[in-house]
Amino acid sequence: MVAFYGLGDGGCLVSAPAELAGMFCRGGVVVQQQQRKRSLVAASAVAAADCVARGSPNLCSLALWDVPLVTDAGLAEIAAGCPSLERLDITRCPLITDKGLAAVAHGCPNLLSLTVESCSGVGNDGLRAIGRSCSKIQALNIKNCARIGDQGISSLVCSATASLTKIRLQGLNITDASLALIGYYGKAVTDLTLVRLPVVAERGFWVMANAAGLQNLRCMSVTSCPGVTNLALAAIAKFCPSLRQLSFRKCGHMTDAGLKAFTESARLLESLQLEECNGVTLVGILDFLVNCGPKFRSLSLVKCMGIKDICSTPAQLPLCKSLQFLTIKDCPDFTDASLAVVGMVCPYLEQVDLSGLREVTDRGLLPLINSSEGGLVKVDLSGCKNITDAAVSTLVKGHGKSLKQVSLEGCSKITDASLFAISENCTELAELDLSKCMVSDNGVATLASAKHLKLRVLSLSGCSKVTPKSVSFLGNMGQSLEGLNLQFCNMIGNHNIASLEKQLWWCDILA
C-alpha cells in the first residue's frame, strides 16, 4: 500500500488516520481539514470517495490532480458529505463532467474558489450550476477546457458579480462576448489573467474596458492574446483607474503608442512587465519612464527584440526618481549605449537584473553604477560574459554597504580580483554566485578570511580553477554559511566533499 502521511497539529510528520489511508490508490489528492488544521497528501485516485465524505465533514479544501478514475459519482459523494467545502481544484480528471460540478454546486453553496484544468468532460452547464448556487465564489480559474465557452463563463461571472475578485482564463475558445460581460459585471474583480485566447479580438478588450465595470482591477496579466492592440490598451488605461500591476507576454500588436496611453491615464501604476512584446522600442520605454506616475516602482523587459540602441539621445533627459526595480533580460540587441541611458534616467535603483545581456560591457554598466544614488541591493549579471573585474570593483566600492545579493554566473572574465574587492568592501553581502567564473583558490581564501563578510549562500559551481586547496578555506567560513554549491568543480573529489560536510555540518552542500 502507498505510504500516506499528513502534518499533525504541532507541525510534525505523522501517519494519517487509518480510515482515510485506504481510500487512495493512484494520482494526487491534497486535503485540508478545517477543525484540526490537518493537511493530508496521498499519491492515488479516489476509489471510495464516500470515505472522504464520512471521515471529513469539515473539509474546506480539496484538490484532485491527475486522478483519472474519479467520476461524477465520487465527486457527488464528497460534495454531499462536505458542505463546508470552500476550495476545489480539479485538474486532468477526464471522467468528471457537468454532473459532477452540478453536485458540487448543490452540496457546497459556500464554495469560494474553483479551478478546473484540462477536464474534457466539463462544459458550460457545470459552470452554470456553480453560478446559480455558489453566490459567494471569489476565485475562478478555468484552463484548457475545450467544452467551456461564452455561456459558461458569462453565466458564472454574472451570478457572482458582488463576490468574484480573481479570474484566470487560459486556453479557451471564448469570444469577445465573455470579455464584454467581465467588463460589465466584474465590479469586484481585482486580479484578471488572460492566456491564449485566440478568438478574442481587439473589440473584446476594448468593450471590456469601456463597459467601465473594472473600477477595482489592480492586477492584469495577458499572454498570447492577439486582441491586445494599442486601441485596446488605451481603453484599459482609461477605464481601469485602479491598475497597479500590468504584465503583457507575447502580445505582438502592442507598440510604443500603447505604452504612452498608460503614462497618460494609469497614474497609479506601480509595475510593468513586458516579455516578447517585440513592437515596443527603447524610445517608447524611455518615454514611459520619464512620464510615468510617481508610484511606478518596477520595470521588467524580457526577450523584447525591439529593445535596441537608438541613433541619438538628448543630452539631458528627465529623471524617473521612483523606479527601484529594473529587469532587462535576454534582449540581444540591448547594448552599452542603451544601458548607459537607462542608468542615467533611473538614479534610485535598488535591484537590477541584466542577466543574458551578452553585448553589455563595462562601458555600459559603469554609468548605471555611478549614477545610482540610493544604494544597489541586488545585482544580477548572469551571462554578461563581457563584464570584467573593473566593473565589479566599481560596483562593490560604490555600493558595498548596501549590496546583499550579487550574481556573476557565467561571467567568464571575472577573476580573483573581483573577490579581493568584494572582501574589502562588502559588509552586508549574503548571497554570491560565482558559477563558471575564473576564480581560484586564492580568491576563495580571501573570501573565507574576510571577518566582516557573513555569506549565507555561495556558489562556485563550474569553477574549473577551484581545487582541493579551497576545502580548508571553505571549512573556516563560519556558521553564517547555509548553502554551498560545488557542483561541477571537477578537481574537488568526493573525499574532500565528505570532509567538508563534516566541518560544515549545518550547511546544505551541493556537489
DONU-317504 format. One record per residue (C-alpha): x, y, z; residue number from 1; residue in one letter. Coordinates in steps of 0.001 Angstrom, whole numbers, plus 500000, padded with zeros to 6 digits. Example, Ala and Ser with C-alpha at 12.3 -4.5 7.8 and 13.67 -1.06 7.14 Angstrom:
BEGIN
NODE        x        y        z   seq   type
NODE   512300   495500   507800     1      a
NODE   513670   498940   507140     2      s
***
This chain:
BEGIN
NODE        x        y        z   seq   type
NODE   500000   500000   500000     1      m
NODE   501188   503534   499235     2      v
NODE   502546   505318   502310     3      a
NODE   500199   508063   503443     4      f
NODE   501261   510918   505662     5      y
NODE   499998   514233   506992     6      g
NODE   501012   517194   509116     7      l
NODE   499889   516962   512724     8      g
NODE   498749   519831   514880     9      d
NODE   502295   520527   516032    10      g
NODE   503690   520589   512503    11      g
NODE   505425   517204   512851    12      c
NODE   505160   514452   510265    13      l
NODE   502656   511814   511379    14      v
NODE   500756   508996   509698    15      s
NODE   497254   509719   508506    16      a
NODE   494219   508143   510201    17      p
NODE   493791   504530   509142    18      a
NODE   490229   505034   507932    19      e
NODE   491480   507631   505416    20      l
NODE   494573   505788   504246    21      a
NODE   492630   503127   502379    22      g
NODE   490656   505400   500100    23      m
NODE   493503   506190   497709    24      f
NODE   495228   504051   495125    25      c
NODE   496588   506356   492395    26      r
NODE   497063   510025   491492    27      g
NODE   497373   513056   493744    28      g
NODE   494967   514412   496323    29      v
NODE   495528   517253   498760    30      v
NODE   493076   517711   501595    31      v
NODE   492937   520397   504252    32      q
NODE   490651   519857   507198    33      q
NODE   489115   522870   508900    34      q
NODE   488866   521878   512574    35      q
NODE   492212   520198   513170    36      r
NODE   494132   522212   510542    37      k
NODE   495460   518958   509120    38      r
NODE   496855   518642   505596    39      s
NODE   496819   515207   504059    40      l
NODE   498716   514275   500912    41      v
NODE   498390   510981   499055    42      a
NODE   499617   509577   495778    43      a
NODE   496455   507861   494491    44      s
NODE   492954   508035   492784    45      a
NODE   489850   508170   494903    46      v
NODE   488482   504630   494864    47      a
NODE   485972   505185   497632    48      a
NODE   485145   508887   497782    49      a
NODE   482392   508285   500291    50      d
NODE   485160   507660   502853    51      c
NODE   486244   511259   502387    52      v
NODE   482696   512435   502867    53      a
NODE   482163   510336   506000    54      r
NODE   485573   510994   507515    55      g
NODE   485946   514689   506722    56      s
NODE   482662   516554   507185    57      p
NODE   484589   519769   507866    58      n
NODE   486734   519520   504754    59      l
NODE   487344   523011   503389    60      c
NODE   489904   522427   500605    61      s
NODE   490129   519600   498061    62      l
NODE   492498   519189   495120    63      a
NODE   492225   516309   492652    64      l
NODE   495282   516256   490372    65      w
NODE   495801   513609   487683    66      d
NODE   493259   511192   489115    67      v
NODE   491698   509592   486018    68      p
NODE   489445   507196   487967    69      l
NODE   487470   509837   489841    70      v
NODE   483921   510038   488462    71      t
NODE   480890   512249   488914    72      d
NODE   479539   509780   491460    73      a
NODE   482656   510082   493580    74      g
NODE   482630   513859   493430    75      l
NODE   478929   513864   494292    76      a
NODE   479625   511756   497401    77      e
NODE   482268   514232   498524    78      i
NODE   480016   517221   497838    79      a
NODE   477127   515675   499763    80      a
NODE   479255   514877   502798    81      g
NODE   481407   518022   502842    82      c
NODE   479064   521025   502916    83      p
NODE   481845   523268   504252    84      s
NODE   483983   522856   501126    85      l
NODE   485377   526254   500108    86      e
NODE   488154   525489   497632    87      r
NODE   488006   522895   494851    88      l
NODE   490741   522148   492304    89      d
NODE   490016   519568   489586    90      i
NODE   492968   519052   487242    91      t
NODE   493201   516422   484497    92      r
NODE   490239   514345   485700    93      c
NODE   488699   513128   482407    94      p
NODE   485729   511285   483948    95      l
NODE   484342   514308   485769    96      i
NODE   481602   516075   483790    97      t
NODE   478994   518774   484269    98      d
NODE   477053   516400   486519    99      k
NODE   479914   516340   488989   100      g
NODE   480124   520129   489122   101      l
NODE   476346   520340   489479   102      a
NODE   476595   518083   492520   103      a
NODE   479269   520356   493979   104      v
NODE   477073   523381   493347   105      a
NODE   474157   521713   495140   106      h
NODE   476117   520367   498088   107      g
NODE   478695   523125   498636   108      c
NODE   476955   526518   498476   109      p
NODE   479832   528168   500355   110      n
NODE   482373   527426   497622   111      l
NODE   484852   530317   497361   112      l
NODE   487413   529090   494829   113      s
NODE   487083   526842   491765   114      l
NODE   489857   525572   489492   115      t
NODE   489063   523351   486515   116      v
NODE   492004   522424   484284   117      e
NODE   492198   520047   481336   118      s
NODE   488913   518316   482149   119      c
NODE   487467   517289   478800   120      s
NODE   484072   516364   480239   121      g
NODE   483315   519713   481865   122      v
NODE   481363   522275   479836   123      g
NODE   479052   525261   480133   124      n
NODE   476345   523503   482150   125      d
NODE   478729   522794   485003   126      g
NODE   479723   526442   485329   127      l
NODE   476091   527500   485065   128      r
NODE   475272   525291   488031   129      a
NODE   478113   526794   490057   130      i
NODE   476927   530284   489153   131      g
NODE   473347   529557   490223   132      r
NODE   474171   528041   493611   133      s
NODE   477573   529383   494718   134      c
NODE   476960   533101   495010   135      s
NODE   479964   533633   497302   136      k
NODE   482603   532420   494853   137      i
NODE   485672   534662   494849   138      q
NODE   488211   532985   492571   139      a
NODE   487704   531297   489189   140      l
NODE   490480   529504   487284   141      n
NODE   489499   527742   484042   142      i
NODE   492269   526301   481865   143      k
NODE   492340   524182   478708   144      n
NODE   488726   523006   478801   145      c
NODE   487533   522727   475190   146      a
NODE   483826   522443   476045   147      r
NODE   483694   525624   478125   148      i
NODE   482687   528702   476130   149      g
NODE   480978   532056   476458   150      d
NODE   477789   530685   478003   151      q
NODE   479544   529036   480920   152      g
NODE   481902   531911   481683   153      i
NODE   479269   534618   481325   154      s
NODE   476734   532747   483452   155      s
NODE   479116   532385   486373   156      l
NODE   480515   535924   486131   157      v
NODE   477035   537462   486005   158      c
NODE   475888   535452   489024   159      s
NODE   478904   536314   491196   160      a
NODE   479241   539993   490358   161      t
NODE   479448   541030   494022   162      a
NODE   481980   538434   495178   163      s
NODE   484231   537401   492267   164      l
NODE   487646   539024   492765   165      t
NODE   490075   536799   490825   166      k
NODE   489612   535422   487304   167      i
NODE   492053   533351   485252   168      r
NODE   491035   532112   481799   169      l
NODE   493517   530129   479720   170      q
NODE   493365   528153   476512   171      g
NODE   489625   528613   475944   172      l
NODE   487581   529239   472794   173      n
NODE   485666   532126   474315   174      i
NODE   484906   535222   472233   175      t
NODE   484593   538962   472717   176      d
NODE   481270   538374   474479   177      a
NODE   482911   536851   477555   178      s
NODE   485293   539765   477985   179      l
NODE   482473   542247   477500   180      a
NODE   480494   540636   480317   181      l
NODE   483564   540527   482555   182      i
NODE   483999   544233   481902   183      g
NODE   480409   544977   482851   184      y
NODE   479779   542583   485734   185      y
NODE   483296   542354   487169   186      g
NODE   482717   545094   489689   187      k
NODE   484616   543266   492444   188      a
NODE   487416   541890   490244   189      v
NODE   490898   542884   491409   190      t
NODE   493013   540293   489536   191      d
NODE   492485   539295   485898   192      l
NODE   494676   536836   483972   193      t
NODE   494013   536010   480307   194      l
NODE   496208   533481   478500   195      v
NODE   495972   532114   474951   196      r
NODE   492527   533316   473956   197      l
NODE   492927   533149   470163   198      p
NODE   489333   534042   469275   199      v
NODE   489145   537215   471364   200      v
NODE   489781   540211   469112   201      a
NODE   490613   543860   469694   202      e
NODE   486936   544630   470127   203      r
NODE   486690   542239   473078   204      g
NODE   489372   544037   475066   205      f
NODE   488054   547450   474027   206      w
NODE   484479   546654   475089   207      v
NODE   485680   545041   478316   208      m
NODE   487369   548276   479319   209      a
NODE   484673   550632   478053   210      n
NODE   481985   548758   479987   211      a
NODE   483533   550594   482953   212      a
NODE   482861   547827   485453   213      g
NODE   486506   547058   486239   214      l
NODE   486952   550009   488553   215      q
NODE   488661   547859   491202   216      n
NODE   491024   545994   488864   217      l
NODE   494531   546181   490343   218      r
NODE   496480   543413   488604   219      c
NODE   496163   542393   484960   220      m
NODE   498201   539799   483075   221      s
NODE   497740   538982   479380   222      v
NODE   499689   536354   477431   223      t
NODE   499435   535359   473760   224      s
NODE   496219   537234   473054   225      c
NODE   496173   538733   469528   226      p
NODE   493404   541124   470557   227      g
NODE   495805   543233   472602   228      v
NODE   496357   546294   470413   229      t
NODE   497158   549921   471083   230      n
NODE   493471   550825   470891   231      l
NODE   492632   548148   473450   232      a
NODE   495449   549276   475728   233      l
NODE   494311   552887   475601   234      a
NODE   490834   551821   476705   235      a
NODE   492216   549692   479542   236      i
NODE   494403   552546   480753   237      a
NODE   491487   554977   480680   238      k
NODE   488705   552906   482227   239      f
NODE   490641   550829   484786   240      c
NODE   491788   553597   487132   241      p
NODE   492942   551327   489977   242      s
NODE   495539   549378   487967   243      l
NODE   498756   548783   489911   244      r
NODE   500423   545853   488146   245      q
NODE   500479   545069   484417   246      l
NODE   502025   542123   482608   247      s
NODE   501998   541507   478843   248      f
NODE   503658   538474   477254   249      r
NODE   503797   537600   473572   250      k
NODE   501499   540454   472584   251      c
NODE   502953   541316   469186   252      g
NODE   500490   544088   468277   253      h
NODE   501489   546231   471232   254      m
NODE   503759   549188   470375   255      t
NODE   505112   552379   471930   256      d
NODE   501759   554078   471363   257      a
NODE   500096   551577   473687   258      g
NODE   502641   552293   476402   259      l
NODE   502083   556007   476030   260      k
NODE   498410   555557   476884   261      a
NODE   499357   554230   480300   262      f
NODE   501616   557171   481062   263      t
NODE   498701   559480   480315   264      e
NODE   495932   557650   482188   265      s
NODE   497174   554954   484584   266      a
NODE   498788   557215   487147   267      r
NODE   498651   554646   489964   268      l
NODE   500637   552024   488035   269      l
NODE   503443   550503   490117   270      e
NODE   504766   547635   487995   271      s
NODE   505069   546796   484277   272      l
NODE   506308   543507   482823   273      q
NODE   506839   543013   479098   274      l
NODE   508011   539712   477639   275      e
NODE   508384   539019   473922   276      e
NODE   506498   542203   473069   277      c
NODE   508647   542971   470057   278      n
NODE   506737   546051   468918   279      g
NODE   507959   548073   471893   280      v
NODE   511202   550020   471409   281      t
NODE   513688   551771   473670   282      l
NODE   512208   555112   472621   283      v
NODE   508846   554017   473992   284      g
NODE   510404   552725   477205   285      i
NODE   512301   555953   477847   286      l
NODE   509187   557996   477140   287      d
NODE   507278   555780   479570   288      f
NODE   509904   556154   482299   289      l
NODE   510148   559925   482186   290      v
NODE   506364   560381   482111   291      n
NODE   505087   557616   484406   292      c
NODE   503235   558279   487643   293      g
NODE   505002   558866   490966   294      p
NODE   504134   555388   492274   295      k
NODE   505862   553457   489484   296      f
NODE   508464   551148   491064   297      r
NODE   509240   548157   488855   298      s
NODE   510009   547588   485148   299      l
NODE   510790   544219   483560   300      s
NODE   511746   543706   479903   301      l
NODE   512401   540093   478865   302      v
NODE   513176   538862   475345   303      k
NODE   511881   542061   473742   304      c
NODE   513600   542161   470349   305      m
NODE   512551   545754   469707   306      g
NODE   514645   546992   472627   307      i
NODE   517820   548058   470877   308      k
NODE   520141   551049   470606   309      d
NODE   518713   554294   469268   310      i
NODE   520583   556597   466931   311      c
NODE   520746   559558   469289   312      s
NODE   519510   560606   472699   313      t
NODE   519024   564083   474140   314      p
NODE   521895   565468   476176   315      a
NODE   519541   565733   479139   316      q
NODE   516530   563611   479971   317      l
NODE   514060   563978   482841   318      p
NODE   514684   561562   485685   319      l
NODE   512472   558693   486787   320      c
NODE   513044   559023   490511   321      k
NODE   510509   556393   491560   322      s
NODE   511916   553319   489744   323      l
NODE   513608   550903   492162   324      q
NODE   513475   547502   490435   325      f
NODE   514783   547083   486880   326      l
NODE   514975   543873   484851   327      t
NODE   516320   543870   481301   328      i
NODE   516879   540229   480437   329      k
NODE   517759   538316   477280   330      d
NODE   517313   541309   474969   331      c
NODE   520082   540532   472447   332      p
NODE   520251   543979   470829   333      d
NODE   520377   545883   474111   334      f
NODE   523956   547137   474391   335      t
NODE   526135   549651   476218   336      d
NODE   524595   552795   474763   337      a
NODE   521097   551740   475799   338      s
NODE   522129   550709   479310   339      l
NODE   524017   553932   479910   340      a
NODE   520937   555992   479031   341      v
NODE   518618   553909   481214   342      v
NODE   521078   554176   484085   343      g
NODE   521205   557948   483876   344      m
NODE   517410   558253   483746   345      v
NODE   516895   555999   486802   346      c
NODE   519194   557126   489643   347      p
NODE   517425   555402   492555   348      y
NODE   517584   551764   491535   349      l
NODE   517848   549128   494272   350      e
NODE   517568   545875   492333   351      q
NODE   518984   545363   488837   352      v
NODE   518726   542190   486748   353      d
NODE   520696   542366   483497   354      l
NODE   521088   538618   483014   355      s
NODE   521654   537390   479499   356      g
NODE   522788   540734   478046   357      l
NODE   525757   539319   476193   358      r
NODE   526655   542554   474412   359      e
NODE   526869   544725   477523   360      v
NODE   530379   545607   478699   361      t
NODE   531869   547705   481488   362      d
NODE   531326   550745   479308   363      r
NODE   527559   550427   479618   364      g
NODE   527410   549141   483189   365      l
NODE   529662   551762   484783   366      l
NODE   527342   554738   484080   367      p
NODE   524467   552854   485708   368      l
NODE   526597   552016   488747   369      i
NODE   527936   555535   489108   370      n
NODE   524570   557249   488671   371      s
NODE   522793   555077   491257   372      s
NODE   522388   557288   494293   373      e
NODE   520157   555194   496532   374      g
NODE   522449   552193   497010   375      g
NODE   522136   548996   494974   376      l
NODE   520923   545989   496991   377      v
NODE   520616   543165   494455   378      k
NODE   522533   542897   491169   379      v
NODE   522243   540000   488716   380      d
NODE   524767   539986   485866   381      l
NODE   524424   536298   484976   382      s
NODE   525516   535607   481423   383      g
NODE   527041   539055   480886   384      c
NODE   530202   537483   479544   385      k
NODE   531909   540790   478703   386      n
NODE   531779   542256   482217   387      i
NODE   535216   542403   483854   388      t
NODE   536772   542833   487289   389      d
NODE   536883   546597   486749   390      a
NODE   533090   546867   486732   391      a
NODE   532682   544581   489751   392      v
NODE   535296   546547   491659   393      s
NODE   533478   549804   490924   394      t
NODE   530177   548203   491916   395      l
NODE   531318   546999   495329   396      v
NODE   533299   550136   496125   397      k
NODE   530287   552317   495447   398      g
NODE   527588   550065   496904   399      h
NODE   529382   547670   499255   400      g
NODE   527430   548857   502288   401      k
NODE   524056   548134   500676   402      s
NODE   524694   545099   498446   403      l
NODE   523048   541914   499740   404      k
NODE   522948   539703   496660   405      q
NODE   525269   539539   493639   406      v
NODE   525142   537016   490794   407      s
NODE   528047   536755   488353   408      l
NODE   527177   533338   486922   409      e
NODE   528789   532767   483544   410      g
NODE   530826   535977   483660   411      c
NODE   533936   534300   482311   412      s
NODE   536145   537394   482659   413      k
NODE   535668   537609   486420   414      i
NODE   538763   536548   488380   415      t
NODE   540136   536669   491917   416      d
NODE   540488   540437   491601   417      a
NODE   536723   540757   491990   418      s
NODE   536809   538603   495126   419      l
NODE   539506   540795   496637   420      f
NODE   537320   543856   496037   421      a
NODE   534225   542114   497443   422      i
NODE   536117   541045   500562   423      s
NODE   537343   544562   501211   424      e
NODE   534148   546497   500538   425      n
NODE   531023   544385   501140   426      c
NODE   529648   544341   504678   427      t
NODE   526059   543185   504076   428      e
NODE   526516   540659   501257   429      l
NODE   524521   537473   501955   430      a
NODE   524399   535683   498584   431      e
NODE   527173   535438   495996   432      l
NODE   527022   533395   492795   433      d
NODE   530378   532878   491076   434      l
NODE   529364   529896   488939   435      s
NODE   531570   529392   485869   436      k
NODE   533805   532336   486783   437      c
NODE   537606   532211   486521   438      m
NODE   538188   532404   490263   439      v
NODE   540773   530247   492018   440      s
NODE   541815   529039   495452   441      d
NODE   543381   532420   496213   442      n
NODE   540064   534166   495734   443      g
NODE   538240   531619   497887   444      v
NODE   540850   532080   500619   445      a
NODE   540299   535820   500521   446      t
NODE   536531   535422   500869   447      l
NODE   536918   532995   503759   448      a
NODE   539278   535284   505660   449      s
NODE   537081   538403   505418   450      a
NODE   535856   538738   509016   451      k
NODE   533105   541256   508234   452      h
NODE   531700   539147   505388   453      l
NODE   528864   536861   506549   454      k
NODE   527823   534988   503416   455      l
NODE   524744   532763   503706   456      r
NODE   524850   531318   500178   457      v
NODE   527915   530834   497968   458      l
NODE   528024   529152   494568   459      s
NODE   531284   528060   492969   460      l
NODE   529594   525671   490539   461      s
NODE   531666   525015   487440   462      g
NODE   534679   527000   488657   463      c
NODE   537414   524967   486993   464      s
NODE   540266   526655   488880   465      k
NODE   538961   525747   492321   466      v
NODE   540967   522789   493691   467      t
NODE   541039   520721   496906   468      p
NODE   543071   523539   498475   469      k
NODE   539846   525524   498788   470      s
NODE   538268   522906   501060   471      v
NODE   540159   524072   504139   472      s
NODE   539311   527708   503373   473      f
NODE   535633   526952   502922   474      l
NODE   535642   524998   506176   475      g
NODE   536536   528188   508024   476      n
NODE   533772   530366   506617   477      m
NODE   531729   530261   509800   478      g
NODE   528213   529329   510770   479      q
NODE   526601   532046   508676   480      s
NODE   527022   529842   505582   481      l
NODE   523779   527943   504921   482      e
NODE   524195   526908   501278   483      g
NODE   527300   525985   499261   484      l
NODE   527268   524864   495625   485      n
NODE   530343   522954   494456   486      l
NODE   528727   521116   491550   487      q
NODE   530957   520545   488514   488      f
NODE   534085   521550   490443   489      c
NODE   535790   518537   488951   490      n
NODE   539082   518937   490781   491      m
NODE   537420   518544   494197   492      i
NODE   536910   514857   494833   493      g
NODE   534241   513044   496813   494      n
NODE   536630   512505   499732   495      h
NODE   537153   516245   500106   496      n
NODE   533424   516901   499851   497      i
NODE   532788   514389   502643   498      a
NODE   535381   516093   504817   499      s
NODE   533804   519474   504168   500      l
NODE   530359   518146   505022   501      e
NODE   531679   517132   508446   502      k
NODE   533186   520558   509031   503      q
NODE   530112   522442   507816   504      l
NODE   527543   520005   509195   505      w
NODE   524890   522753   509358   506      w
NODE   525363   523793   505730   507      c
NODE   523497   522416   502694   508      d
NODE   526252   521418   500257   509      i
NODE   525564   520582   496611   510      l
NODE   528293   518607   494892   511      a
***
